[in-house]
Amino acid sequence: MKTKIAEKNAPPSNDRRWKIVDATMKKNNYSSRALIETLHAVQDSFGFIDNEALKYISDSLHVSNSKAYGVTTFYNSFSMKPAGEHVLLLCTGTACYVKGNDKILDFIKEEYGLEPGDTTPDNKLSLLTARCVGACGLAPVAVLDGNVVGKLSVEEMIERIKEWVENEQD
């Protein structure tokens, strides 16, 4: 009796970062239970998860495309669009909102024309929001390129964002 050996799917491109994704799937024996871990590997390697990556993962892990898409769009930690060079995440939890993040959000909308989930046309800045970042004692809180910034007045936070963005434009 012959056993059928599973065929390995070819990655979407020759990009070396796919080796990291493949290693994650291999480590988990291409189990469908490795879906979230594999999505994290793609997100960490490429910065976002596109439809091509979803198809590759779903084929490799033998899960439906709709399941892979559903998991990707359900969790906030996954993005299907490339982020800008700098990412600004504003907390919209009650403490942060009451202490001024609503005004900061309005400023960013007016000054840079961004809505949550948008990136500036020059790909310099992406704006994200989160219901809570778990730092209520530091309210209002923003996360600038992964660094938590809090306990600043609305004016100080706006100045910080301006400096952060304008220093990059020089």
C-alpha positions, 0 to 999 in steps of 0.5 A, spaced: 500 500 500 502 506 497 502 512 502 500 519 498 505 524 500 502 531 501 505 536 495 508 542 498 505 548 495 510 553 492 510 560 495 507 566 492 514 569 490 521 568 491 521 573 497 526 570 502 521 572 507 516 566 505 522 561 508 519 564 515 512 562 514 514 555 511 518 554 517 512 556 521 507 551 517 512 545 517 514 546 525 506 545 526 506 539 521 501 543 516 496 543 521 490 547 520 490 549 528 497 553 526 492 558 522 493 564 527 501 562 528 502 562 520 498 569 519 502 572 525 508 569 521 506 573 515 504 579 518 511 579 522 515 578 516 511 582 511 507 587 515 500 585 512 497 579 509 494 580 502 489 575 498 495 572 495 498 570 502 491 568 504 490 563 498 497 560 500 496 559 507 489 556 506 492 551 501 498 549 505 494 548 511 488 545 508 483 550 510 478 554 506 479 561 504 473 564 507 476 561 514 483 564 513 480 571 511 475 571 517 480 570 522 485 575 518 479 580 519 477 578 525 483 580 529 486 587 530 493 585 530 492 583 522 492 588 517 490 586 509 493 593 507 501 595 507 502 600 513 505 607 512 513 608 514 510 610 521 504 607 525 500 612 529 495 608 534 490 612 538 486 608 544 479 610 543 477 607 550 473 611 555 479 613 559 483 616 553 477 618 549 474 622 555 481 625 556 482 628 549 484 622 544 477 624 541 480 631 539 487 628 537 483 624 532 479 630 530 486 633 529 489 628 525 483 627 520 483 635 519 491 636 519 493 629 515 486 627 512 486 620 515 480 616 517 482 610 522 485 605 517 488 610 512 495 611 510 497 618 507 498 618 499 505 618 500 505 612 505 509 616 511 503 615 516 498 610 518 492 611 523 489 606 527 485 606 533 484 600 538 478 600 543 483 599 549 491 598 549 491 597 556 494 603 559 488 607 562 493 610 567 497 613 562 490 616 558 490 619 553 495 614 550 497 613 543 502 608 540 507 611 536 511 606 532 510 601 537 512 606 543 506 607 548 506 615 549 501 617 555 500 622 560 501 628 555 496 633 554 492 634 548 496 639 545 503 636 547 500 629 544 499 634 537 506 637 538 509 630 539 505 627 532 507 634 528 514 633 530 514 626 529 511 626 522 515 633 520 522 630 522 521 625 517 519 630 511 526 633 512 
